[in-house]
Structure formats: C-alpha cells, structure tokens
Amino acid sequence: MEKKSLKGWLYLLPAILFLGCFLVYPLIDVFVYSVEEGYNFASQTYSGTGLYNYSYVLRDPYFLQALKNTFLLVVITVPVSTGLSLLISVGLSSIRPLRELFQTIFFLPYVTNTLAVGLVFMILFKKTAYTDGFVNLLLNWFGAGSIDFIDGPYAAKMFVLCLYTIWVVMPFKILILTSALASVNQTYYNAAKIDGTSGLRIFFRLTLPMISPTLVYLIITGFIGAFKAYSDAVALFGTDLNAAGMNTIVGYVYDMLYGNSGGYPSYASAAAVLLFAIVLTITCINLLVSRKHVHYFS
Amino acid sequence: MKDLKKEESMITETGKAFRARRTALKAVTYVFLTFWGLVVLFPFYWMVLTSVKSYGAYNSEYIPKLFTLSPTLENYAEAFTAVPLARYFANTILFTVGTTALMLAVTVLSAYAFARLDFRGKNLVFVIFLSLMMIPNELVVITNYVTVTNLDLRNTFTGLILPSVTSVFYIYLLKENFEQVPDQLYYAAKVDGTSDLKYLFRVMIPLCRPTIVTITILKAIECWNSYVWPRLVTDDQNYFLVSNGIQAIRENGFGRENIPAMMAAVVVISLPLIVLFLFFRRMIMAGVSRGGTKG
C-alpha cells in the first residue's frame, strides 16, 4: 500500500511542482507584495507594512482612468456581444443550407492573433495625412465627416475598442450558444407547434428558458474576460496606453511592473488584488441574480 | 357546402400567408448572417489586399481603393528582410513546441494518477487542483516576473516556457476521458505483468487520442497568440515571439508609414493558425465548446 501511494504521488509530482512554483506561491506572494510599503526592486527591501499601496493606487489618476475605461468596456461589450451572438445563433440553427460555411467563417476570429488583426482594425479606422482610412470613406458616403478613431476624441476611441473586443469575443459565444440550441429537445418544439404557439412566444417561453444556464455561463465568463481586457487595446493604440488615455486595469498592472513607468511590483500587486476583488464581487452578484431567473432542467 | 368551400379557401389562404412569412423570415436571416460574415471576413480581405499593394500605390490613394489591379509580392520580401520576421517565427515555433510538449507530459501523468492510481490524499489534491482553475493569470504574473528576473532567466526560453506550462483544465479534461476506459483492461494488463507506464503508453494514450489531440491544438493556439508573458520577460529582439514582433514592427519596424509591409507581416503571422484551423476544424470547434476560452 505504501509503495502504491508513493507511485501516485510520483506521477503527480511534475504537476505539483509546476503549480506550486508558478501558481500557488505567486498567489500568496502577491498579497504579501501588496502590503509591503516602499518596496525597492533593486535591493528587495521594504520600509514597512500597511495599506499605503492600495490608497496610492486608488488615488492615481491613471488607475481611475483605467477603471473608467474598463467599466465602460464591460458595460457595453458584454450585453451587445451576448445579444448579438444569441441572434446569430438562433439564425444559424434555423437554416440548413450554408450553415457549416457560416459557422466556419464566424469562428475565424478565434484562431487569429489578437495583436496582428488589431493592427488591421487600426488601419481601417486610422486617419493620417495620406489617407482618411476605409471607415471614414464609408462615413463620407453617408454624408458624415471624417473622424480620427485612433488619435481622436475619447468616444471614438472607445467605440473602436468596443467594436474590436466584440469582434474578438463573438466566435466563442456563437459556438457555445449554437451547441446549446442544438441540444434543446425537439419534442418540446413539436408540442408547441401542434398547439399553434407563435414563433416569438416559442422563443421567449421555451428556447430562452431552456438555454438560460448557458447564457448565464456566457455572461459570467464574458464579464470576467472583459474586465481583463488588455491586448485588444495594445493592438489598437500601442503600448503606451496611459498616453492614449485608453489604459485598462490589467494594462495598469503591467505598466506598473514593467516598461518606462515600471519597477513598482507593490503597486502592481495592489492593483491586481483590487481587480480580483472587483471581478469576484461582480461574479457573485451575477450568480445571485441568475439564481432567481435561471431554469435548470434535469 | 358553399361554406365548406369558403372555409377551405380561407385555410389555403392562411397557409399561403404563413409560407410567405416564413420565406421572408428566411431571407432576413440569410441577409443578417451574410452581413455578419462580411464583418468577420472584411479585416482579412483588407489585410491581404493591403499587403499586395505596392508602397507607392498605397500611399498615393487618399481614398483607399477596394481592389488592386497590380498585385505585388515585394512587401513580403520586405517583411522578411527589413525585420527579423523569420527569427520571430522560429522563436514562436520553439516556444509553442516546447510548452506544448511539457504540458502534455505533465498533463498525461497527472491525469493518469487521478484516473487510474489509488493513493492517500488523492481526492483532496484533486479538489485543490480544481480550485486552482479559478485563479486569474493577472494575479500570479507579478511574482512570476520577479522570480524569473531574480533567477536571471529573462531573455531565455526557459523563462518563457516554464511559467506557461501547466493548465489545470486540461488535466481535468483528460482525467474525465481516462476514466471512461474500462477497468477490465487495466486488470487484464496487470495480470499480464504490464507496468503502469507501459499500460499508459500502450493503451490509455492511443484510446484517448482525440482528447489529447484537442488539448494539444488548443494549447498550441494559446502559445502562438501569447503576448503578455513574452512581453514581460523579453526585451531582446532575438527572443521575441510573433506577437511582440508585430508590436515592435508597429512601433519602430519599417518606419511608421510602410503599412503594406506591415500587413504582409500580419498575413504571414496569421496564416499558420488559419491553415491549422481549416484542417482540424471539427476537432478545434468541438474542443473549444468543451471548455476553451480565449487565452
């Protein structure tokens, strides 16, 4: 028995080593860092413990800007992308011909490099001395004036960021929702049809409740994902997000850690812990709200 | 009799209206889906289109043209000569292969331990593993960065690969699959005196190949697109991955204005994953719907 026990642990050893070094230890350490005041990266010393790092971060205008940007991004992209992907999935499951083709095309953004395609979005929206860019061409066709979406007004920049984020997160949502819709038992639909129930009523009274657990899953993961937005913004506005006024919370963490404004792991840790607290709170609220509205069928 | 006829015609009438409405709905659905298809495909079209326009042609178009009559491949040559794109590629391939191979070894061994071996504390460790799935990467990246810096592993493949290896979720996925292999096979192998390791390689892995291929592909996609960690631990161009390469190109590569060359680089970077996707479409989509998220 002892020998057998040993064998099991031996098989687990690599995983435990990796997880211990790069997941468990850092997790504890980040809280330690966040309360070490005046931490010096070079000498690895600190002057005291307390909550100063948190109050510094909470008063830093760059952090507040990042907080605002992230919240706006979350509030806009989560409902829009969930609603849009629901519409598309319902459309997909109601057709036969060309369905596979559409599914394949819709999934493409999932397998692309966020940084690389973000560059294409930047070019489509950017206005330079040489060209107004493609999107402004469209705007001009409709009689509107040109806007610089990349270096221009805040609302325009936010619009591009939201649009690109939605473009990136749609494939996952469409895929999950389409398979959820496909798994709804067909007999329910047949029964509803025999009763002469209208299409809209079927959707709200039958389809939506049946897929509500999946929707909740998507909304929760959507919230978590949107709160951690970063590379999309880098792709569009470059690495100096503070200068562009488009930083996100995660971006703030990395900027504190590294680069021209970096070298402050304590501030970075405090910001990361704050982010974690926000995400945890929102997820709990989501779960509480959804418990009242979700129908679980067994 | 007359009434009956009237009623009959009314029924066919509503039937016709019903069918017309259904056709209209179908048409609207197709138009809507096609519209979204265009939104998805247009950036790809634009990147290929721009990459085959010559530098001069692109910069003389104040109003961008939607097609080109004189495509050129000079931008691709430029992309490979003016910046070390081939180097970024080789680095990314090395990083992807190294990380994925290590991940597979770790995952297979621990999934086997959880699914097949009995030992004290197994359930407790499994619960701890599951709870580790909830820890966001952003929380641990700070200490990992400090660790790697202190160990002098910045700008090395060791520093790039090691913290990216483990994915608890894949251990869970593979364990579930391993458990579906009937116990009888194991006992039969034991009677024949097969060792656990041999049983794992000769029976379990071949039987669970689809899951193993799926997690391999998902991990490879994740590696190919990873940006944050490589950016933190590399500042030497010789160790850049494609994501960092593209960012460097954007900020000071070809000179800010050579957009066609930039787009050629973007095409080259995007192509491998798209080809992989077209080959393994069903497998990737099934794998992602079983629990992938955008990494």
Boltz contact constraints between the chains, C-beta under 6 A:
constraints:
  - contact:
      token1: [A, 5]
      token2: [B, 119]
      max_distance: 6.0
  - contact:
      token1: [A, 5]
      token2: [B, 120]
      max_distance: 6.0
  - contact:
      token1: [A, 8]
      token2: [B, 113]
      max_distance: 6.0
  - contact:
      token1: [A, 8]
      token2: [B, 117]
      max_distance: 6.0
  - contact:
      token1: [A, 8]
      token2: [B, 119]
      max_distance: 6.0
  - contact:
      token1: [A, 11]
      token2: [B, 109]
      max_distance: 6.0
  - contact:
      token1: [A, 11]
      token2: [B, 112]
      max_distance: 6.0
  - contact:
      token1: [A, 11]
      token2: [B, 113]
      max_distance: 6.0
  - contact:
      token1: [A, 12]
      token2: [B, 110]
      max_distance: 6.0
  - contact:
      token1: [A, 12]
      token2: [B, 113]
      max_distance: 6.0
  - contact:
      token1: [A, 14]
      token2: [B, 106]
      max_distance: 6.0
  - contact:
      token1: [A, 15]
      token2: [B, 106]
      max_distance: 6.0
  - contact:
      token1: [A, 15]
      token2: [B, 110]
      max_distance: 6.0
  - contact:
      token1: [A, 18]
      token2: [B, 165]
      max_distance: 6.0
  - contact:
      token1: [A, 18]
      token2: [B, 166]
      max_distance: 6.0
  - contact:
      token1: [A, 19]
      token2: [B, 166]
      max_distance: 6.0
  - contact:
      token1: [A, 22]
      token2: [B, 144]
      max_distance: 6.0
  - contact:
      token1: [A, 22]
      token2: [B, 163]
      max_distance: 6.0
  - contact:
      token1: [A, 23]
      token2: [B, 132]
      max_distance: 6.0
  - contact:
      token1: [A, 23]
      token2: [B, 140]
      max_distance: 6.0
  - contact:
      token1: [A, 26]
      token2: [B, 140]
      max_distance: 6.0
  - contact:
      token1: [A, 26]
      token2: [B, 143]
      max_distance: 6.0
  - contact:
      token1: [A, 26]
      token2: [B, 144]
      max_distance: 6.0
  - contact:
      token1: [A, 27]
      token2: [B, 135]
      max_distance: 6.0
  - contact:
      token1: [A, 27]
      token2: [B, 140]
      max_distance: 6.0
  - contact:
      token1: [A, 29]
      token2: [B, 143]
      max_distance: 6.0
  - contact:
      token1: [A, 30]
      token2: [B, 139]
      max_distance: 6.0
  - contact:
      token1: [A, 30]
      token2: [B, 142]
      max_distance: 6.0
  - contact:
      token1: [A, 30]
      token2: [B, 143]
      max_distance: 6.0
  - contact:
      token1: [A, 88]
      token2: [B, 36]
      max_distance: 6.0
  - contact:
      token1: [A, 91]
      token2: [B, 29]
      max_distance: 6.0
  - contact:
      token1: [A, 91]
      token2: [B, 32]
      max_distance: 6.0
  - contact:
      token1: [A, 91]
      token2: [B, 33]
      max_distance: 6.0
  - contact:
      token1: [A, 94]
      token2: [B, 29]
      max_distance: 6.0
  - contact:
      token1: [A, 102]
      token2: [B, 33]
      max_distance: 6.0
  - contact:
      token1: [A, 105]
      token2: [B, 37]
      max_distance: 6.0
  - contact:
      token1: [A, 105]
      token2: [B, 40]
      max_distance: 6.0
  - contact:
      token1: [A, 108]
      token2: [B, 40]
      max_distance: 6.0
  - contact:
      token1: [A, 111]
      token2: [B, 273]
      max_distance: 6.0
  - contact:
      token1: [A, 111]
      token2: [B, 277]
      max_distance: 6.0
  - contact:
      token1: [A, 112]
      token2: [B, 270]
      max_distance: 6.0
  - contact:
      token1: [A, 113]
      token2: [B, 225]
      max_distance: 6.0
  - contact:
      token1: [A, 113]
      token2: [B, 269]
      max_distance: 6.0
  - contact:
      token1: [A, 113]
      token2: [B, 270]
      max_distance: 6.0
  - contact:
      token1: [A, 115]
      token2: [B, 227]
      max_distance: 6.0
  - contact:
      token1: [A, 115]
      token2: [B, 243]
      max_distance: 6.0
  - contact:
      token1: [A, 115]
      token2: [B, 246]
      max_distance: 6.0
  - contact:
      token1: [A, 115]
      token2: [B, 247]
      max_distance: 6.0
  - contact:
      token1: [A, 116]
      token2: [B, 246]
      max_distance: 6.0
  - contact:
      token1: [A, 116]
      token2: [B, 266]
      max_distance: 6.0
  - contact:
      token1: [A, 116]
      token2: [B, 269]
      max_distance: 6.0
  - contact:
      token1: [A, 116]
      token2: [B, 270]
      max_distance: 6.0
  - contact:
      token1: [A, 117]
      token2: [B, 43]
      max_distance: 6.0
  - contact:
      token1: [A, 119]
      token2: [B, 266]
      max_distance: 6.0
  - contact:
      token1: [A, 120]
      token2: [B, 43]
      max_distance: 6.0
  - contact:
      token1: [A, 120]
      token2: [B, 46]
      max_distance: 6.0
  - contact:
      token1: [A, 120]
      token2: [B, 47]
      max_distance: 6.0
  - contact:
      token1: [A, 123]
      token2: [B, 259]
      max_distance: 6.0
  - contact:
      token1: [A, 130]
      token2: [B, 59]
      max_distance: 6.0
  - contact:
      token1: [A, 131]
      token2: [B, 62]
      max_distance: 6.0
  - contact:
      token1: [A, 131]
      token2: [B, 64]
      max_distance: 6.0
  - contact:
      token1: [A, 134]
      token2: [B, 64]
      max_distance: 6.0
  - contact:
      token1: [A, 137]
      token2: [B, 63]
      max_distance: 6.0
  - contact:
      token1: [A, 175]
      token2: [B, 289]
      max_distance: 6.0
  - contact:
      token1: [A, 176]
      token2: [B, 289]
      max_distance: 6.0
  - contact:
      token1: [A, 179]
      token2: [B, 289]
      max_distance: 6.0
  - contact:
      token1: [A, 231]
      token2: [B, 227]
      max_distance: 6.0
  - contact:
      token1: [A, 250]
      token2: [B, 138]
      max_distance: 6.0
  - contact:
      token1: [A, 257]
      token2: [B, 142]
      max_distance: 6.0
  - contact:
      token1: [A, 258]
      token2: [B, 232]
      max_distance: 6.0
  - contact:
      token1: [A, 265]
      token2: [B, 142]
      max_distance: 6.0
  - contact:
      token1: [A, 265]
      token2: [B, 146]
      max_distance: 6.0
  - contact:
      token1: [A, 268]
      token2: [B, 142]
      max_distance: 6.0
  - contact:
      token1: [A, 269]
      token2: [B, 142]
      max_distance: 6.0
  - contact:
      token1: [A, 272]
      token2: [B, 138]
      max_distance: 6.0
  - contact:
      token1: [A, 272]
      token2: [B, 139]
      max_distance: 6.0
  - contact:
      token1: [A, 276]
      token2: [B, 139]
      max_distance: 6.0
